[in-house]
Amino acid sequence: MRPTTARIVLIACFSLLVCSCAYRGTIRKRKIEKLFKQSAISNDHFTGFALYDMDTKKMIYELNDDKYFTPASNTKLFTFYTCLRILGDSIPAFRYSERGDSLIFWGTGDPSFLQTGLRAINGYNFLKNSNKKLFFSSGFYKNDFYGSGWAWDDYNDYYQAEITEFPIEDNVAVLSSDKTGRLQISPAGLSIYLKCDSNYKPASFKVRRDFLSNTFVYPAMPVPADFHQEIPWKTSTDLTISLLQDTLKKPVYEVHVPMPENAKTICDANADTVYRHMLQPSDNFIAEQLLLVCSSVKFNALNADSVIRYSKEHYLNDLPDVPQWVDGSGLSRFNLFTPRSIVALLCKISDQMKNDSLLHSLMPAGGVAGTIRKAYQTDNGVPFVWAKTGSLSNNHNQSGYLITRKGKRLAFSFMNNNFTRPSRDIREEMVRVMTYIHENY
């Protein structure tokens, strides 16, 4: 029996409707490609982009995704994943051993010990309440105070704190004006190093630390009422012991003894809380110190190079392109990653955590928290992008997760290197593209 003409038309219309709905449900590569081809901003510098569907496990669109870029703080995603694989629920504050009336302790690099935002106090309370003589066994960390490829002339800037085996309060001095208009410094123990220098004449009031010492000089001019500046201090074992004694209100002595295999561990802050404090504000200090903590747990030593090498060989050996990875924070321009490798890493992070809500709560959230809080608008109060930013001069990147209005779970890496226009233009262009993808798919 032949189908009637009306039935044929009905079947054809139904087929077209099904195809149309299915087509609208897919992300059209051609549309995204057009966004980049017609962008005056994305075409005046080196741009890379990779967009991946985490449910279908297919790459949706690639632009220079196999080329290496300077990642800046996108490097912290590699540090984050390595920590997920090595560390437990809490960050080890230090290792210790009790011998008679003595308590000997070794640093693990723990960044949370009395850190400004974390204020971890488990380790502090343990030392404070001990009735034994305290001995800090130093020399466990044998590498440089700066990472490979760091800019030495950024030494006076808050974001480049020195790396050390037992950090205290971020390894950063906080300078501000008191109620009487006088300059003060915290920790207060550094006040002896604060000097007025009439020959120092900056354009506005600013404090400068000597490169090789903890001499902080300020100009002979009034201190602004709202003055606030953070400067990394010059780390040393003597300063560490002095600061410990000041805060513990008890003597601490230095020794040099090997750490026994049966040394016990005191843990400080919750690991997820530390990761959040690293990722959302992009804290370089926490990132660098966490690599030392990983080294302490894995090798009973403090060597970031060993952890990076181990992670590349055991956790990251299946990335599309071998990462050139040299530090924990991304301060070094020696770091080089491809967008498709960062996307693969994002998927590994998601698989490791097995909890999207928790993962998103740790990341900067568009319109809500962290370094992209002011960059994006929410969708009726709900964030749709969670991404790590990465910025150095002439480089600005975003890599993370996006959920579309139709519920598609995407991972992306959007990298911009070697531009000369203001970073604001690059940021706004990334927001435009990612918002379009969210709204249309």
C-alpha positions as CSV (number, residue, x, y, z in Angstrom):
1,M,0.0,0.0,0.0
2,R,1.5,3.4,-1.1
3,P,1.6,6.2,1.5
4,T,-0.6,9.1,0.7
5,T,0.9,12.5,-0.2
6,A,-0.3,14.0,3.1
7,R,1.5,11.2,5.0
8,I,4.7,11.7,3.1
9,V,4.6,15.5,3.8
10,L,3.9,14.8,7.5
11,I,6.9,12.4,7.8
12,A,9.2,14.8,6.0
13,C,8.1,17.7,8.3
14,F,8.6,15.5,11.4
15,S,12.1,14.5,10.1
16,L,13.1,18.1,9.5
17,L,11.8,19.0,13.0
18,V,13.9,16.3,14.6
19,C,17.0,17.2,12.6
20,S,16.5,20.8,13.4
21,C,16.2,20.2,17.1
22,A,19.2,18.0,17.1
23,Y,21.2,20.5,15.1
24,R,20.3,23.3,17.5
25,G,21.4,21.2,20.3
26,T,25.0,20.8,18.9
27,I,27.7,23.4,19.2
28,R,28.5,24.5,15.7
29,K,32.2,24.8,15.1
30,R,31.6,27.2,12.2
31,K,29.9,29.8,14.5
32,I,32.8,29.7,17.0
33,E,35.4,29.9,14.2
34,K,33.6,33.0,12.9
35,L,33.9,34.7,16.3
36,F,37.7,34.4,16.1
37,K,38.1,35.2,12.4
38,Q,36.0,38.4,12.7
39,S,37.7,39.6,15.9
40,A,40.1,42.5,15.4
41,I,41.5,41.8,18.9
42,S,42.2,38.1,18.6
43,N,44.0,38.5,15.3
44,D,46.6,41.1,16.3
45,H,48.6,38.7,18.6
46,F,49.2,35.0,19.2
47,T,45.9,33.4,20.2
48,G,45.2,29.8,21.2
49,F,41.9,28.3,22.0
50,A,40.6,24.8,22.8
51,L,37.0,24.0,23.6
52,Y,36.1,20.5,24.7
53,D,32.8,18.7,25.5
54,M,33.4,16.8,28.8
55,D,30.3,14.6,28.3
56,T,30.8,13.5,24.7
57,K,34.6,13.6,25.2
58,K,35.2,15.4,21.9
59,M,37.1,18.5,21.0
60,I,34.6,21.1,19.6
61,Y,37.0,23.8,18.3
62,E,40.7,24.3,18.2
63,L,42.8,27.3,17.3
64,N,46.6,26.9,17.6
65,D,45.8,24.4,20.3
66,D,49.0,22.4,19.6
67,K,51.2,25.5,19.9
68,Y,53.1,26.3,23.1
69,F,52.1,29.5,25.1
70,T,53.4,31.2,28.2
71,P,50.8,30.2,30.7
72,A,51.5,32.6,33.6
73,S,49.3,31.6,36.5
74,N,47.5,28.8,34.5
75,T,50.6,26.9,35.8
76,K,48.8,26.8,39.2
77,L,46.4,24.2,37.7
78,F,49.4,21.8,37.3
79,T,50.4,22.5,40.9
80,F,46.8,21.9,42.0
81,Y,46.5,18.6,40.2
82,T,49.8,17.4,41.6
83,C,48.6,18.3,45.1
84,L,45.4,16.3,44.5
85,R,47.4,13.3,43.7
86,I,50.0,13.5,46.5
87,L,48.5,15.3,49.5
88,G,45.6,14.2,51.8
89,D,42.8,16.1,53.4
90,S,45.1,18.4,55.4
91,I,48.4,20.2,54.8
92,P,51.4,18.9,56.9
93,A,52.7,21.8,59.1
94,F,55.9,20.2,60.1
95,R,57.5,16.9,61.1
96,Y,58.8,16.4,64.6
97,S,60.6,14.0,66.9
98,E,60.7,14.1,70.7
99,R,64.0,13.2,72.4
100,G,64.0,13.4,76.2
101,D,63.3,17.0,77.1
102,S,63.7,18.2,73.5
103,L,61.3,18.6,70.6
104,I,63.0,18.8,67.2
105,F,61.0,19.9,64.2
106,W,61.6,20.0,60.4
107,G,59.8,22.3,58.0
108,T,57.6,20.9,55.2
109,G,57.2,24.2,53.4
110,D,53.6,24.6,54.7
111,P,52.2,27.9,53.4
112,S,49.3,28.0,55.9
113,F,51.3,28.5,59.1
114,L,49.9,31.8,60.4
115,Q,49.2,32.9,56.8
116,T,47.2,36.1,56.5
117,G,44.0,34.5,55.0
118,L,44.4,30.9,56.3
119,R,45.7,31.7,59.8
120,A,46.3,27.9,60.4
121,I,47.2,27.5,64.1
122,N,47.4,23.7,64.7
123,G,51.1,23.7,64.3
124,Y,51.5,26.9,66.2
125,N,49.4,25.6,69.2
126,F,51.4,22.4,69.2
127,L,54.7,24.3,69.6
128,K,53.2,26.9,71.9
129,N,51.8,24.3,74.3
130,S,54.8,22.0,74.3
131,N,56.7,21.8,77.6
132,K,59.9,20.7,75.9
133,K,62.8,22.7,74.5
134,L,62.2,23.6,70.9
135,F,64.8,22.9,68.2
136,F,64.3,23.9,64.6
137,S,66.4,21.6,62.3
138,S,67.2,23.9,59.3
139,G,68.8,23.2,56.0
140,F,66.1,20.8,54.7
141,Y,65.5,23.1,51.7
142,K,68.6,23.5,49.6
143,N,67.3,25.2,46.4
144,D,67.2,28.9,45.5
145,F,64.9,31.5,47.2
146,Y,63.5,32.3,43.7
147,G,62.2,29.9,41.1
148,S,63.9,29.3,37.7
149,G,63.4,32.3,35.4
150,W,61.8,34.7,37.9
151,A,62.4,38.4,37.4
152,W,64.8,39.6,40.0
153,D,63.6,43.2,39.8
154,D,60.2,42.2,41.1
155,Y,61.7,41.4,44.5
156,N,60.0,44.4,46.1
157,D,56.5,43.4,44.9
158,Y,54.1,41.5,47.1
159,Y,53.5,38.7,44.6
160,Q,57.1,37.4,44.6
161,A,57.7,36.2,48.1
162,E,60.8,34.1,48.6
163,I,60.6,30.3,48.9
164,T,61.7,28.8,52.2
165,E,61.3,25.6,54.3
166,F,59.4,27.2,57.1
167,P,57.4,30.2,56.0
168,I,55.6,32.5,58.5
169,E,52.8,35.0,57.7
170,D,53.2,34.8,53.9
171,N,56.9,35.7,54.1
172,V,55.6,39.3,53.4
173,A,55.9,42.4,55.5
174,V,52.9,44.7,55.7
175,L,53.5,48.4,55.9
176,S,50.8,50.9,56.8
177,S,50.1,54.2,58.6
178,D,49.0,54.1,62.2
179,K,46.4,56.4,63.9
180,T,49.1,59.1,64.5
181,G,50.3,59.1,60.9
182,R,53.5,57.2,61.6
183,L,54.7,54.3,59.4
184,Q,54.4,50.9,61.0
185,I,55.5,47.4,59.9
186,S,54.2,43.9,60.6
187,P,55.5,41.6,61.9
188,A,56.6,44.2,64.5
189,G,60.0,42.4,64.9
190,L,61.0,43.9,61.5
191,S,60.7,47.5,62.9
192,I,64.4,47.7,63.6
193,Y,65.0,47.5,59.9
194,L,62.8,50.4,59.0
195,K,64.8,53.5,58.0
196,C,64.0,57.0,56.7
197,D,66.2,58.0,53.8
198,S,66.2,61.6,52.7
199,N,68.0,60.6,49.5
200,Y,65.2,58.3,48.5
201,K,62.7,60.5,46.5
202,P,60.0,58.4,44.8
203,A,57.1,60.3,43.0
204,S,54.7,59.3,45.8
205,F,55.2,57.7,49.2
206,K,56.6,54.2,48.8
207,V,58.8,51.8,50.8
208,R,61.7,50.0,49.2
209,R,63.6,47.0,50.6
210,D,67.2,46.5,49.9
211,F,67.7,43.6,47.5
212,L,70.2,41.8,49.7
213,S,68.9,42.6,53.2
214,N,65.9,43.5,55.2
215,T,66.6,47.2,55.3
216,F,63.3,48.9,54.4
217,V,63.7,52.6,53.5
218,Y,61.0,55.2,53.2
219,P,61.1,58.9,52.0
220,A,61.2,61.9,54.2
221,M,57.6,62.9,53.4
222,P,54.2,62.5,55.2
223,V,52.8,59.0,55.4
224,P,49.3,59.0,53.6
225,A,46.5,58.1,55.9
226,D,45.4,55.1,53.8
227,F,48.9,53.9,53.0
228,H,49.3,50.1,52.6
229,Q,52.1,48.2,51.0
230,E,53.2,44.6,51.1
231,I,56.9,43.7,50.5
232,P,58.5,40.3,50.7
233,W,61.2,40.1,53.3
234,K,64.6,38.6,52.8
235,T,64.3,35.1,54.2
236,S,67.0,33.4,56.4
237,T,67.1,30.8,59.2
238,D,68.0,33.5,61.7
239,L,64.9,35.5,60.8
240,T,62.7,32.4,60.9
241,I,63.8,31.6,64.4
242,S,63.5,35.2,65.5
243,L,59.9,35.4,64.2
244,L,59.0,32.0,65.8
245,Q,60.4,33.2,69.1
246,D,58.4,36.4,68.9
247,T,55.1,34.7,68.1
248,L,55.6,31.7,70.4
249,K,57.0,33.8,73.3
250,K,59.6,31.1,74.1
251,P,63.1,30.2,72.9
252,V,63.7,28.3,69.7
253,Y,67.2,26.9,69.0
254,E,68.7,25.9,65.7
255,V,70.2,22.4,65.1
256,H,71.2,20.4,62.0
257,V,70.1,16.8,62.4
258,P,68.7,14.2,59.9
259,M,65.0,13.6,60.1
260,P,64.3,10.1,61.4
261,E,62.1,7.8,59.4
262,N,59.6,7.6,62.3
263,A,59.2,11.4,62.6
264,K,55.6,12.3,63.3
265,T,53.5,14.9,61.4
266,I,51.4,17.8,62.6
267,C,48.8,18.9,60.1
268,D,47.5,22.4,59.7
269,A,44.9,23.8,57.4
270,N,42.3,21.8,55.4
271,A,43.7,21.1,51.9
272,D,40.6,22.3,50.0
273,T,40.7,25.6,51.9
274,V,44.4,26.1,51.0
275,Y,43.7,25.2,47.3
276,R,40.8,27.8,47.3
277,H,43.2,30.5,48.7
278,M,45.7,29.6,46.0
279,L,43.4,29.5,43.0
280,Q,40.8,32.3,43.6
281,P,43.2,35.2,44.2
282,S,46.0,33.4,42.3
283,D,48.4,33.3,45.3
284,N,52.0,32.7,44.1
285,F,53.4,32.1,47.6
286,I,50.9,29.3,48.3
287,A,51.5,27.7,45.0
288,E,55.3,27.6,45.4
289,Q,55.2,26.4,48.9
290,L,52.7,23.6,48.1
291,L,55.2,22.0,45.7
292,L,57.6,21.8,48.7
293,V,54.9,20.2,50.8
294,C,54.4,17.6,48.0
295,S,58.1,17.0,48.0
296,S,58.1,16.5,51.8
297,V,55.3,14.0,51.6
298,K,56.6,12.1,48.6
299,F,60.4,12.2,49.1
300,N,61.1,13.4,52.7
301,A,62.9,16.3,51.1
302,L,62.1,19.8,50.0
303,N,62.8,20.0,46.3
304,A,60.2,21.4,43.8
305,D,62.1,20.1,40.8
306,S,61.8,16.5,42.0
307,V,58.0,16.8,42.4
308,I,57.6,18.5,39.0
309,R,59.7,15.7,37.4
310,Y,57.7,13.0,39.2
311,S,54.4,14.5,38.3
312,K,55.3,14.8,34.6
313,E,56.5,11.2,34.5
314,H,53.6,9.6,36.5
315,Y,50.6,11.8,36.4
316,L,51.0,13.9,33.2
317,N,52.6,11.5,30.9
318,D,49.4,11.1,28.8
319,L,49.0,14.8,28.0
320,P,48.8,15.6,24.2
321,D,52.1,17.6,24.5
322,V,54.9,17.4,27.0
323,P,54.6,20.4,29.3
324,Q,57.7,22.6,29.9
325,W,57.0,23.2,33.6
326,V,59.5,24.8,36.0
327,D,57.8,26.4,38.9
328,G,54.6,26.2,41.0
329,S,53.1,29.6,40.4
330,G,53.7,30.6,36.8
331,L,56.0,33.6,37.6
332,S,58.6,32.1,35.3
333,R,58.4,32.7,31.5
334,F,60.2,29.3,31.1
335,N,56.8,27.6,31.6
336,L,55.3,26.6,28.2
337,F,52.0,24.6,27.8
338,T,49.6,24.0,24.9
339,P,45.9,24.8,25.1
340,R,44.9,21.2,24.3
341,S,47.2,19.9,27.1
342,I,45.6,22.3,29.6
343,V,42.2,21.1,28.6
344,A,43.3,17.5,29.1
345,L,44.6,18.6,32.5
346,L,41.3,20.2,33.4
347,C,39.6,16.9,32.6
348,K,42.0,15.0,34.8
349,I,41.3,17.4,37.7
350,S,37.6,16.9,37.3
351,D,38.0,13.1,37.2
352,Q,40.2,13.2,40.2
353,M,37.8,15.3,42.3
354,K,34.6,13.6,41.1
355,N,32.6,16.5,42.5
356,D,31.8,19.4,40.1
357,S,30.3,21.5,42.9
358,L,33.3,21.3,45.1
359,L,35.7,21.8,42.2
360,H,33.8,25.0,41.1
361,S,33.8,26.3,44.7
362,L,37.6,26.2,44.6
363,M,38.0,28.0,41.3
364,P,37.5,31.7,40.5
365,A,33.8,32.1,39.5
366,G,32.7,34.6,36.9
367,G,30.7,37.4,38.6
368,V,31.1,35.8,42.0
369,A,34.6,35.2,43.3
370,G,38.3,35.4,42.6
371,T,40.1,37.0,39.7
372,I,37.2,36.9,37.3
373,R,34.6,38.2,39.8
374,K,34.4,41.5,38.0
375,A,35.1,40.3,34.5
376,Y,31.9,38.3,33.9
377,Q,28.2,38.9,34.6
378,T,26.2,36.0,36.2
379,D,23.2,34.5,34.4
380,N,20.4,35.6,36.6
381,G,22.6,35.4,39.6
382,V,24.1,32.0,38.7
383,P,27.8,31.8,37.5
384,F,28.5,29.8,34.4
385,V,32.3,30.0,34.1
386,W,34.9,28.9,36.6
387,A,38.4,29.6,35.3
388,K,42.0,30.2,36.3
389,T,43.5,33.4,34.9
390,G,47.1,33.8,34.1
391,S,48.7,37.2,33.5
392,L,52.2,38.5,32.9
393,S,53.2,41.6,30.9
394,N,51.8,41.1,27.3
395,N,50.2,37.7,28.3
396,H,46.7,37.0,29.5
397,N,45.0,33.6,29.7
398,Q,41.9,31.9,31.0
399,S,41.5,28.1,31.4
400,G,38.6,26.3,33.2
401,Y,35.1,25.1,33.0
402,L,31.9,26.5,31.4
403,I,28.3,25.3,31.6
404,T,26.0,26.4,28.8
405,R,22.3,27.3,29.1
406,K,21.5,23.9,27.7
407,G,23.6,22.2,30.4
408,K,26.6,21.3,28.3
409,R,29.7,20.8,30.4
410,L,32.7,22.3,28.6
411,A,36.4,22.6,29.4
412,F,38.4,25.4,27.7
413,S,41.8,27.0,27.5
414,F,41.9,30.5,26.0
415,M,45.5,31.8,25.7
416,N,46.8,35.2,24.5
417,N,50.5,35.9,24.2
418,N,52.6,38.8,22.9
419,F,49.9,41.5,22.6
420,T,50.7,45.2,23.0
421,R,47.2,46.5,23.6
422,P,45.8,46.9,27.2
423,S,45.1,43.6,29.0
424,R,41.6,44.9,29.6
425,D,40.8,44.6,25.8
426,I,42.0,41.0,25.9
427,R,40.0,40.1,29.0
428,E,36.8,41.7,27.5
429,E,37.2,39.7,24.3
430,M,37.6,36.4,26.2
431,V,34.5,37.3,28.2
432,R,32.6,38.1,25.0
433,V,33.4,34.8,23.3
434,M,32.8,32.6,26.4
435,T,29.5,34.4,27.2
436,Y,28.4,33.8,23.6
437,I,29.1,30.1,23.9
438,H,27.2,29.9,27.2
439,E,24.1,31.7,25.8
440,N,23.9,30.0,22.5
441,Y,24.6,26.4,23.3
